[in-house]
């Protein structure tokens, strides 16, 4: 019988995933900026907006504490 991970492990994994997604969005933004045209600008804006939402999620995860 496998044991499911507890909340502290899940929070740590979620924080790691947020960090990875942040790096991907940063790369996407840089690539979009390199395009230099209207679709590139729209893609860069989308990456910035997604990064803002991800930063909000990161803040929530930092505040999250498992119950005692």
PyMOL Python script that loads the backbone (N, CA, C, O; Angstrom):
from pymol import cmd

cmd.read_pdbstr("""\
ATOM      1  N   UNK A   1       0.849  -1.181   0.000  1.00  0.00           N
ATOM      2  CA  UNK A   1       0.000   0.000   0.000  1.00  0.00           C
ATOM      3  C   UNK A   1       0.893   1.241   0.000  1.00  0.00           C
ATOM      4  O   UNK A   1       1.737   1.412   0.880  1.00  0.00           O
ATOM      5  N   UNK A   2       0.699   2.087  -0.979  1.00  0.00           N
ATOM      6  CA  UNK A   2       1.521   3.293  -1.056  1.00  0.00           C
ATOM      7  C   UNK A   2       0.909   4.391  -0.204  1.00  0.00           C
ATOM      8  O   UNK A   2      -0.309   4.514  -0.074  1.00  0.00           O
ATOM      9  N   UNK A   3       1.779   5.160   0.355  1.00  0.00           N
ATOM     10  CA  UNK A   3       1.339   6.252   1.214  1.00  0.00           C
ATOM     11  C   UNK A   3       1.333   7.537   0.420  1.00  0.00           C
ATOM     12  O   UNK A   3       2.305   7.846  -0.269  1.00  0.00           O
ATOM     13  N   UNK A   4       0.257   8.285   0.507  1.00  0.00           N
ATOM     14  CA  UNK A   4       0.157   9.564  -0.201  1.00  0.00           C
ATOM     15  C   UNK A   4       0.990  10.608   0.532  1.00  0.00           C
ATOM     16  O   UNK A   4       1.089  10.574   1.759  1.00  0.00           O
ATOM     17  N   UNK A   5       1.595  11.543  -0.220  1.00  0.00           N
ATOM     18  CA  UNK A   5       2.400  12.582   0.432  1.00  0.00           C
ATOM     19  C   UNK A   5       1.530  13.498   1.294  1.00  0.00           C
ATOM     20  O   UNK A   5       0.369  13.762   0.981  1.00  0.00           O
ATOM     21  N   UNK A   6       2.119  13.967   2.376  1.00  0.00           N
ATOM     22  CA  UNK A   6       1.407  14.874   3.261  1.00  0.00           C
ATOM     23  C   UNK A   6       1.397  16.292   2.711  1.00  0.00           C
ATOM     24  O   UNK A   6       2.029  16.592   1.698  1.00  0.00           O
ATOM     25  N   UNK A   7       0.669  17.148   3.399  1.00  0.00           N
ATOM     26  CA  UNK A   7       0.532  18.532   2.958  1.00  0.00           C
ATOM     27  C   UNK A   7       1.873  19.266   2.865  1.00  0.00           C
ATOM     28  O   UNK A   7       2.082  20.003   1.902  1.00  0.00           O
ATOM     29  N   UNK A   8       2.792  19.096   3.824  1.00  0.00           N
ATOM     30  CA  UNK A   8       4.077  19.800   3.680  1.00  0.00           C
ATOM     31  C   UNK A   8       4.814  19.402   2.392  1.00  0.00           C
ATOM     32  O   UNK A   8       5.406  20.254   1.729  1.00  0.00           O
ATOM     33  N   UNK A   9       4.779  18.119   2.043  1.00  0.00           N
ATOM     34  CA  UNK A   9       5.443  17.673   0.819  1.00  0.00           C
ATOM     35  C   UNK A   9       4.736  18.229  -0.414  1.00  0.00           C
ATOM     36  O   UNK A   9       5.388  18.604  -1.388  1.00  0.00           O
ATOM     37  N   UNK A  10       3.423  18.283  -0.377  1.00  0.00           N
ATOM     38  CA  UNK A  10       2.670  18.833  -1.505  1.00  0.00           C
ATOM     39  C   UNK A  10       2.942  20.322  -1.681  1.00  0.00           C
ATOM     40  O   UNK A  10       3.071  20.801  -2.807  1.00  0.00           O
ATOM     41  N   UNK A  11       3.029  21.056  -0.576  1.00  0.00           N
ATOM     42  CA  UNK A  11       3.349  22.481  -0.656  1.00  0.00           C
ATOM     43  C   UNK A  11       4.745  22.694  -1.229  1.00  0.00           C
ATOM     44  O   UNK A  11       4.952  23.590  -2.048  1.00  0.00           O
ATOM     45  N   UNK A  12       5.701  21.875  -0.801  1.00  0.00           N
ATOM     46  CA  UNK A  12       7.062  21.994  -1.321  1.00  0.00           C
ATOM     47  C   UNK A  12       7.085  21.699  -2.820  1.00  0.00           C
ATOM     48  O   UNK A  12       7.765  22.391  -3.578  1.00  0.00           O
ATOM     49  N   UNK A  13       6.355  20.689  -3.243  1.00  0.00           N
ATOM     50  CA  UNK A  13       6.303  20.364  -4.661  1.00  0.00           C
ATOM     51  C   UNK A  13       5.643  21.494  -5.459  1.00  0.00           C
ATOM     52  O   UNK A  13       6.100  21.833  -6.550  1.00  0.00           O
ATOM     53  N   UNK A  14       4.577  22.069  -4.917  1.00  0.00           N
ATOM     54  CA  UNK A  14       3.898  23.178  -5.595  1.00  0.00           C
ATOM     55  C   UNK A  14       4.830  24.373  -5.728  1.00  0.00           C
ATOM     56  O   UNK A  14       4.841  25.041  -6.762  1.00  0.00           O
ATOM     57  N   UNK A  15       5.609  24.646  -4.692  1.00  0.00           N
ATOM     58  CA  UNK A  15       6.564  25.763  -4.762  1.00  0.00           C
ATOM     59  C   UNK A  15       7.628  25.509  -5.823  1.00  0.00           C
ATOM     60  O   UNK A  15       8.021  26.421  -6.549  1.00  0.00           O
ATOM     61  N   UNK A  16       8.092  24.266  -5.907  1.00  0.00           N
ATOM     62  CA  UNK A  16       9.072  23.923  -6.943  1.00  0.00           C
ATOM     63  C   UNK A  16       8.484  24.097  -8.335  1.00  0.00           C
ATOM     64  O   UNK A  16       9.148  24.619  -9.230  1.00  0.00           O
ATOM     65  N   UNK A  17       7.242  23.662  -8.523  1.00  0.00           N
ATOM     66  CA  UNK A  17       6.588  23.789  -9.827  1.00  0.00           C
ATOM     67  C   UNK A  17       6.399  25.253 -10.206  1.00  0.00           C
ATOM     68  O   UNK A  17       6.543  25.614 -11.374  1.00  0.00           O
ATOM     69  N   UNK A  18       6.080  26.094  -9.236  1.00  0.00           N
ATOM     70  CA  UNK A  18       5.928  27.526  -9.493  1.00  0.00           C
ATOM     71  C   UNK A  18       7.263  28.116  -9.960  1.00  0.00           C
ATOM     72  O   UNK A  18       7.296  28.948 -10.867  1.00  0.00           O
ATOM     73  N   UNK A  19       8.343  27.688  -9.345  1.00  0.00           N
ATOM     74  CA  UNK A  19       9.662  28.187  -9.745  1.00  0.00           C
ATOM     75  C   UNK A  19       9.981  27.783 -11.188  1.00  0.00           C
ATOM     76  O   UNK A  19      10.489  28.591 -11.965  1.00  0.00           O
ATOM     77  N   UNK A  20       9.683  26.539 -11.536  1.00  0.00           N
ATOM     78  CA  UNK A  20       9.945  26.063 -12.899  1.00  0.00           C
ATOM     79  C   UNK A  20       9.082  26.836 -13.904  1.00  0.00           C
ATOM     80  O   UNK A  20       9.578  27.281 -14.939  1.00  0.00           O
ATOM     81  N   UNK A  21       7.804  26.990 -13.596  1.00  0.00           N
ATOM     82  CA  UNK A  21       6.922  27.732 -14.493  1.00  0.00           C
ATOM     83  C   UNK A  21       7.374  29.177 -14.661  1.00  0.00           C
ATOM     84  O   UNK A  21       7.269  29.742 -15.750  1.00  0.00           O
ATOM     85  N   UNK A  22       7.873  29.771 -13.589  1.00  0.00           N
ATOM     86  CA  UNK A  22       8.381  31.137 -13.671  1.00  0.00           C
ATOM     87  C   UNK A  22       9.546  31.247 -14.645  1.00  0.00           C
ATOM     88  O   UNK A  22       9.625  32.198 -15.422  1.00  0.00           O
ATOM     89  N   UNK A  23      10.458  30.263 -14.601  1.00  0.00           N
ATOM     90  CA  UNK A  23      11.586  30.277 -15.521  1.00  0.00           C
ATOM     91  C   UNK A  23      11.123  30.103 -16.965  1.00  0.00           C
ATOM     92  O   UNK A  23      11.643  30.755 -17.871  1.00  0.00           O
ATOM     93  N   UNK A  24      10.148  29.226 -17.176  1.00  0.00           N
ATOM     94  CA  UNK A  24       9.615  29.020 -18.525  1.00  0.00           C
ATOM     95  C   UNK A  24       8.974  30.302 -19.045  1.00  0.00           C
ATOM     96  O   UNK A  24       9.178  30.678 -20.199  1.00  0.00           O
ATOM     97  N   UNK A  25       8.202  30.970 -18.199  1.00  0.00           N
ATOM     98  CA  UNK A  25       7.560  32.218 -18.624  1.00  0.00           C
ATOM     99  C   UNK A  25       8.587  33.300 -18.919  1.00  0.00           C
ATOM    100  O   UNK A  25       8.409  34.092 -19.844  1.00  0.00           O
ATOM    101  N   UNK A  26       9.655  33.336 -18.140  1.00  0.00           N
ATOM    102  CA  UNK A  26      10.721  34.311 -18.416  1.00  0.00           C
ATOM    103  C   UNK A  26      11.346  34.051 -19.789  1.00  0.00           C
ATOM    104  O   UNK A  26      11.599  34.992 -20.542  1.00  0.00           O
ATOM    105  N   UNK A  27      11.594  32.787 -20.116  1.00  0.00           N
ATOM    106  CA  UNK A  27      12.153  32.442 -21.421  1.00  0.00           C
ATOM    107  C   UNK A  27      11.178  32.775 -22.549  1.00  0.00           C
ATOM    108  O   UNK A  27      11.579  33.264 -23.605  1.00  0.00           O
ATOM    109  N   UNK A  28       9.906  32.506 -22.315  1.00  0.00           N
ATOM    110  CA  UNK A  28       8.886  32.820 -23.314  1.00  0.00           C
ATOM    111  C   UNK A  28       8.835  34.325 -23.561  1.00  0.00           C
ATOM    112  O   UNK A  28       8.723  34.769 -24.703  1.00  0.00           O
ATOM    113  N   UNK A  29       8.916  35.094 -22.501  1.00  0.00           N
ATOM    114  CA  UNK A  29       8.906  36.549 -22.632  1.00  0.00           C
ATOM    115  C   UNK A  29      10.108  37.023 -23.458  1.00  0.00           C
ATOM    116  O   UNK A  29       9.963  37.842 -24.366  1.00  0.00           O
ATOM    117  N   UNK A  30      11.294  36.500 -23.132  1.00  0.00           N
ATOM    118  CA  UNK A  30      12.493  36.913 -23.867  1.00  0.00           C
ATOM    119  C   UNK A  30      12.400  36.525 -25.341  1.00  0.00           C
ATOM    120  O   UNK A  30      12.790  37.299 -26.215  1.00  0.00           O
ATOM    121  N   UNK A  31      11.892  35.344 -25.612  1.00  0.00           N
ATOM    122  CA  UNK A  31      11.737  34.909 -27.005  1.00  0.00           C
ATOM    123  C   UNK A  31      10.737  35.794 -27.736  1.00  0.00           C
ATOM    124  O   UNK A  31      10.963  36.167 -28.887  1.00  0.00           O
ATOM    125  N   UNK A  32       9.646  36.129 -27.082  1.00  0.00           N
ATOM    126  CA  UNK A  32       8.623  36.977 -27.699  1.00  0.00           C
ATOM    127  C   UNK A  32       9.169  38.376 -27.961  1.00  0.00           C
ATOM    128  O   UNK A  32       8.873  38.977 -28.994  1.00  0.00           O
ATOM    129  N   UNK A  33       9.956  38.888 -27.038  1.00  0.00           N
ATOM    130  CA  UNK A  33      10.564  40.203 -27.240  1.00  0.00           C
ATOM    131  C   UNK A  33      11.495  40.189 -28.447  1.00  0.00           C
ATOM    132  O   UNK A  33      11.620  41.190 -29.151  1.00  0.00           O
ATOM    133  N   UNK A  34      12.138  39.072 -28.681  1.00  0.00           N
ATOM    134  CA  UNK A  34      13.053  38.957 -29.809  1.00  0.00           C
ATOM    135  C   UNK A  34      12.344  38.962 -31.160  1.00  0.00           C
ATOM    136  O   UNK A  34      12.962  39.260 -32.182  1.00  0.00           O
ATOM    137  N   UNK A  35      11.057  38.636 -31.171  1.00  0.00           N
ATOM    138  CA  UNK A  35      10.317  38.648 -32.427  1.00  0.00           C
ATOM    139  C   UNK A  35      10.139  40.058 -32.963  1.00  0.00           C
ATOM    140  O   UNK A  35      10.237  40.291 -34.167  1.00  0.00           O
ATOM    141  N   UNK A  36       9.877  40.993 -32.065  1.00  0.00           N
ATOM    142  CA  UNK A  36       9.820  42.394 -32.421  1.00  0.00           C
ATOM    143  C   UNK A  36       8.653  42.846 -33.274  1.00  0.00           C
ATOM    144  O   UNK A  36       8.688  43.963 -33.789  1.00  0.00           O
ATOM    145  N   UNK A  37       7.639  42.050 -33.447  1.00  0.00           N
ATOM    146  CA  UNK A  37       6.481  42.479 -34.236  1.00  0.00           C
ATOM    147  C   UNK A  37       5.224  42.422 -33.359  1.00  0.00           C
ATOM    148  O   UNK A  37       5.311  42.158 -32.160  1.00  0.00           O
ATOM    149  N   UNK A  38       4.079  42.667 -33.951  1.00  0.00           N
ATOM    150  CA  UNK A  38       2.835  42.687 -33.173  1.00  0.00           C
ATOM    151  C   UNK A  38       2.526  41.361 -32.480  1.00  0.00           C
ATOM    152  O   UNK A  38       2.186  41.360 -31.297  1.00  0.00           O
ATOM    153  N   UNK A  39       2.635  40.230 -33.188  1.00  0.00           N
ATOM    154  CA  UNK A  39       2.390  38.969 -32.474  1.00  0.00           C
ATOM    155  C   UNK A  39       3.386  38.745 -31.337  1.00  0.00           C
ATOM    156  O   UNK A  39       3.033  38.201 -30.291  1.00  0.00           O
ATOM    157  N   UNK A  40       4.630  39.168 -31.551  1.00  0.00           N
ATOM    158  CA  UNK A  40       5.632  39.046 -30.492  1.00  0.00           C
ATOM    159  C   UNK A  40       5.287  39.903 -29.293  1.00  0.00           C
ATOM    160  O   UNK A  40       5.458  39.480 -28.149  1.00  0.00           O
ATOM    161  N   UNK A  41       4.797  41.116 -29.554  1.00  0.00           N
ATOM    162  CA  UNK A  41       4.401  42.000 -28.459  1.00  0.00           C
ATOM    163  C   UNK A  41       3.229  41.414 -27.681  1.00  0.00           C
ATOM    164  O   UNK A  41       3.191  41.485 -26.453  1.00  0.00           O
ATOM    165  N   UNK A  42       2.278  40.839 -28.400  1.00  0.00           N
ATOM    166  CA  UNK A  42       1.124  40.235 -27.737  1.00  0.00           C
ATOM    167  C   UNK A  42       1.555  39.027 -26.908  1.00  0.00           C
ATOM    168  O   UNK A  42       1.060  38.828 -25.798  1.00  0.00           O
ATOM    169  N   UNK A  43       2.463  38.232 -27.435  1.00  0.00           N
ATOM    170  CA  UNK A  43       2.957  37.068 -26.704  1.00  0.00           C
ATOM    171  C   UNK A  43       3.737  37.497 -25.468  1.00  0.00           C
ATOM    172  O   UNK A  43       3.607  36.887 -24.407  1.00  0.00           O
ATOM    173  N   UNK A  44       4.545  38.539 -25.601  1.00  0.00           N
ATOM    174  CA  UNK A  44       5.302  39.049 -24.457  1.00  0.00           C
ATOM    175  C   UNK A  44       4.359  39.572 -23.382  1.00  0.00           C
ATOM    176  O   UNK A  44       4.574  39.333 -22.193  1.00  0.00           O
ATOM    177  N   UNK A  45       3.318  40.284 -23.797  1.00  0.00           N
ATOM    178  CA  UNK A  45       2.336  40.784 -22.817  1.00  0.00           C
ATOM    179  C   UNK A  45       1.638  39.632 -22.117  1.00  0.00           C
ATOM    180  O   UNK A  45       1.433  39.671 -20.903  1.00  0.00           O
ATOM    181  N   UNK A  46       1.276  38.618 -22.867  1.00  0.00           N
ATOM    182  CA  UNK A  46       0.647  37.446 -22.264  1.00  0.00           C
ATOM    183  C   UNK A  46       1.559  36.762 -21.263  1.00  0.00           C
ATOM    184  O   UNK A  46       1.108  36.328 -20.203  1.00  0.00           O
ATOM    185  N   UNK A  47       2.840  36.662 -21.594  1.00  0.00           N
ATOM    186  CA  UNK A  47       3.805  36.058 -20.672  1.00  0.00           C
ATOM    187  C   UNK A  47       3.944  36.896 -19.407  1.00  0.00           C
ATOM    188  O   UNK A  47       4.053  36.356 -18.306  1.00  0.00           O
ATOM    189  N   UNK A  48       3.941  38.233 -19.572  1.00  0.00           N
ATOM    190  CA  UNK A  48       4.027  39.115 -18.390  1.00  0.00           C
ATOM    191  C   UNK A  48       2.805  38.957 -17.495  1.00  0.00           C
ATOM    192  O   UNK A  48       2.927  38.880 -16.273  1.00  0.00           O
ATOM    193  N   UNK A  49       1.633  38.909 -18.109  1.00  0.00           N
ATOM    194  CA  UNK A  49       0.408  38.742 -17.321  1.00  0.00           C
ATOM    195  C   UNK A  49       0.390  37.397 -16.609  1.00  0.00           C
ATOM    196  O   UNK A  49      -0.004  37.308 -15.446  1.00  0.00           O
ATOM    197  N   UNK A  50       0.817  36.358 -17.305  1.00  0.00           N
ATOM    198  CA  UNK A  50       0.872  35.035 -16.673  1.00  0.00           C
ATOM    199  C   UNK A  50       1.882  35.036 -15.531  1.00  0.00           C
ATOM    200  O   UNK A  50       1.654  34.407 -14.498  1.00  0.00           O
ATOM    201  N   UNK A  51       2.996  35.738 -15.712  1.00  0.00           N
ATOM    202  CA  UNK A  51       4.007  35.812 -14.653  1.00  0.00           C
ATOM    203  C   UNK A  51       3.461  36.545 -13.427  1.00  0.00           C
ATOM    204  O   UNK A  51       3.749  36.160 -12.294  1.00  0.00           O
ATOM    205  N   UNK A  52       2.683  37.585 -13.648  1.00  0.00           N
ATOM    206  CA  UNK A  52       2.058  38.296 -12.527  1.00  0.00           C
ATOM    207  C   UNK A  52       1.142  37.365 -11.740  1.00  0.00           C
ATOM    208  O   UNK A  52       1.167  37.361 -10.510  1.00  0.00           O
ATOM    209  N   UNK A  53       0.339  36.580 -12.444  1.00  0.00           N
ATOM    210  CA  UNK A  53      -0.548  35.624 -11.768  1.00  0.00           C
ATOM    211  C   UNK A  53       0.252  34.558 -11.023  1.00  0.00           C
ATOM    212  O   UNK A  53      -0.117  34.142  -9.924  1.00  0.00           O
ATOM    213  N   UNK A  54       1.343  34.126 -11.635  1.00  0.00           N
ATOM    214  CA  UNK A  54       2.192  33.129 -10.993  1.00  0.00           C
ATOM    215  C   UNK A  54       2.840  33.700  -9.731  1.00  0.00           C
ATOM    216  O   UNK A  54       2.978  32.993  -8.733  1.00  0.00           O
ATOM    217  N   UNK A  55       3.234  34.964  -9.768  1.00  0.00           N
ATOM    218  CA  UNK A  55       3.792  35.612  -8.581  1.00  0.00           C
ATOM    219  C   UNK A  55       2.763  35.679  -7.454  1.00  0.00           C
ATOM    220  O   UNK A  55       3.105  35.514  -6.283  1.00  0.00           O
ATOM    221  N   UNK A  56       1.516  35.920  -7.808  1.00  0.00           N
ATOM    222  CA  UNK A  56       0.447  35.914  -6.799  1.00  0.00           C
ATOM    223  C   UNK A  56       0.296  34.526  -6.180  1.00  0.00           C
ATOM    224  O   UNK A  56       0.136  34.391  -4.967  1.00  0.00           O
ATOM    225  N   UNK A  57       0.349  33.511  -7.015  1.00  0.00           N
ATOM    226  CA  UNK A  57       0.262  32.141  -6.522  1.00  0.00           C
ATOM    227  C   UNK A  57       1.448  31.815  -5.621  1.00  0.00           C
ATOM    228  O   UNK A  57       1.284  31.176  -4.581  1.00  0.00           O
ATOM    229  N   UNK A  58       2.646  32.255  -6.018  1.00  0.00           N
ATOM    230  CA  UNK A  58       3.828  32.019  -5.193  1.00  0.00           C
ATOM    231  C   UNK A  58       3.661  32.661  -3.812  1.00  0.00           C
ATOM    232  O   UNK A  58       4.010  32.056  -2.798  1.00  0.00           O
ATOM    233  N   UNK A  59       3.130  33.876  -3.777  1.00  0.00           N
ATOM    234  CA  UNK A  59       2.911  34.541  -2.497  1.00  0.00           C
ATOM    235  C   UNK A  59       1.935  33.753  -1.630  1.00  0.00           C
ATOM    236  O   UNK A  59       2.146  33.613  -0.425  1.00  0.00           O
ATOM    237  N   UNK A  60       0.879  33.242  -2.234  1.00  0.00           N
ATOM    238  CA  UNK A  60      -0.087  32.432  -1.486  1.00  0.00           C
ATOM    239  C   UNK A  60       0.555  31.156  -0.949  1.00  0.00           C
ATOM    240  O   UNK A  60       0.298  30.752   0.185  1.00  0.00           O
ATOM    241  N   UNK A  61       1.383  30.531  -1.765  1.00  0.00           N
ATOM    242  CA  UNK A  61       2.054  29.307  -1.319  1.00  0.00           C
ATOM    243  C   UNK A  61       3.049  29.589  -0.205  1.00  0.00           C
ATOM    244  O   UNK A  61       3.227  28.760   0.688  1.00  0.00           O
ATOM    245  N   UNK A  62       3.699  30.747  -0.244  1.00  0.00           N
ATOM    246  CA  UNK A  62       4.621  31.105   0.842  1.00  0.00           C
ATOM    247  C   UNK A  62       3.881  31.264   2.163  1.00  0.00           C
ATOM    248  O   UNK A  62       4.395  30.909   3.223  1.00  0.00           O
ATOM    249  N   UNK A  63       2.664  31.801   2.084  1.00  0.00           N
ATOM    250  CA  UNK A  63       1.878  32.022   3.304  1.00  0.00           C
ATOM    251  C   UNK A  63       1.214  30.737   3.808  1.00  0.00           C
ATOM    252  O   UNK A  63       0.850  30.641   4.980  1.00  0.00           O
ATOM    253  N   UNK A  64       1.060  29.762   2.928  1.00  0.00           N
ATOM    254  CA  UNK A  64       0.364  28.529   3.298  1.00  0.00           C
ATOM    255  C   UNK A  64       1.194  27.739   4.310  1.00  0.00           C
ATOM    256  O   UNK A  64       2.384  27.495   4.111  1.00  0.00           O
ATOM    257  N   UNK A  65       0.558  27.363   5.356  1.00  0.00           N
ATOM    258  CA  UNK A  65       1.188  26.552   6.399  1.00  0.00           C
ATOM    259  C   UNK A  65       0.293  25.361   6.674  1.00  0.00           C
ATOM    260  O   UNK A  65      -0.920  25.508   6.819  1.00  0.00           O
ATOM    261  N   UNK A  66       0.889  24.184   6.746  1.00  0.00           N
ATOM    262  CA  UNK A  66       0.062  23.028   7.093  1.00  0.00           C
ATOM    263  C   UNK A  66      -0.456  23.138   8.516  1.00  0.00           C
ATOM    264  O   UNK A  66       0.199  23.734   9.372  1.00  0.00           O
ATOM    265  N   UNK A  67      -1.617  22.573   8.775  1.00  0.00           N
ATOM    266  CA  UNK A  67      -2.148  22.636  10.145  1.00  0.00           C
ATOM    267  C   UNK A  67      -1.240  21.873  11.099  1.00  0.00           C
ATOM    268  O   UNK A  67      -0.599  20.898  10.706  1.00  0.00           O
ATOM    269  N   UNK A  68      -1.186  22.315  12.348  1.00  0.00           N
ATOM    270  CA  UNK A  68      -0.315  21.639  13.335  1.00  0.00           C
ATOM    271  C   UNK A  68      -0.774  20.228  13.631  1.00  0.00           C
ATOM    272  O   UNK A  68      -0.153  19.533  14.434  1.00  0.00           O
TER     273      UNK A  68
END
""", "prot")
cmd.dss("prot")
cmd.show_as("cartoon", "prot")
cmd.util.cbc("prot")
cmd.orient("prot")
